[in-house]
Amino acid sequence: YELGFNFLALQEYQIIVGKYRESPQAKESLFKIGRCYDSLKDPESARRAYFQFMYSYPKDPLVGDALLSVGDSLAEQGLYHKALDVYEKIIREFATEDTVTTRAQFNMAKTYVQMGDYRKAIQLFLKTRWKYYSDQMSAEIEYQIGNCLYLLNEYQDAGNVFGNFLMNQKGEEFVENVSSLLGDCFYNQDNYLGAFQIFRKTVEAYPKSKKIPYGMYCMGKSLKAMSMPESAIKTFREGIQGYPDDDYASKMLFEIGKCYFDKGDYWLAYNAFDSFVRQYPHSELAAEGMIGMSDALLHDKKYTEAINSYIELLKTSNEKKIRQYAY
């Protein structure tokens, strides 16, 4: 079990429970059977083991932990309301066991996040905030509070939480996500210089991160918003060259077209949008790319080509707003 060989451990624990039910080790083995099934991603079997444990040893100190694991497995399966019922039962019936009730509140809060009820989640995270003494858990709580505020589009408050998080220098595993979200908060408050600086620092600090393409995309967007199209184009091109297979490569190519258009380089804008549409015909931005091509031709005073391009857009798009625009 300690080595992580959960399937082998499960077999040994089942032998103990089956053959030596009266031994002191049978109780622990039954609880560990539930843990093994959890690790093996078999939530139904895990719950059966935990319920058997609780039925067999109703006064054992681990009953609260077993019930907590039942709630967690329900939440992982998306059975959120059933999970909440279990957590509420723990808080109600195990009030004297501070550790398990605090964990139940914390896991309940995370379940509300999954359900999209971010305000309720924040309330519960705040309740558990002062009960966790480990740096790891307190760091996760701060991260979750900031993330909920971010998801509520309350960017100033979220930015304050994330800024304090980074200043306190705790929760290393959350720092990259926090930095990225802080950059988003700055961007959404029109603080484009702050956003650029945060994203650049994050990209430099985590050169092997899978989020680098997103960071470069946001750096380019920030530069574009600051009316620095040449620098934005350079950043986008570096991102595309470095990560050609990433989903953000297509978005960066699309943004290059917008940068050229904003500069008034309509022929270069047309070519960028045309390249985007050809390379990514199934992108959610494909229709926007065709609009970019058509508008570039129009502003370049190539009216016949522009008319044909708008007509082609009408043939390919069924979206009402896009069709109205094209007409």
NORVENFEN-V142347 format. One record per pair of residues at least 24 apart in sequence whose C-alpha atoms are under 6 Angstrom apart, sorted by the first residue. I is the first residue (numbers start at 1). J is the second residue. D is the distance in Angstrom with one decimal. If there is no record, write none. Layout:
i: <I I>
j: <J J>
d: <D D>
//
This chain:
i: <6 10 43 118 136 139 155 159 192 196 229 266 266 270>
j: <36 36 73 148 171 171 185 185 222 222 259 296 300 296>
d: <5.3 6.0 5.7 5.3 5.7 5.0 5.0 5.7 5.0 5.6 5.4 4.9 5.8 5.4>
//
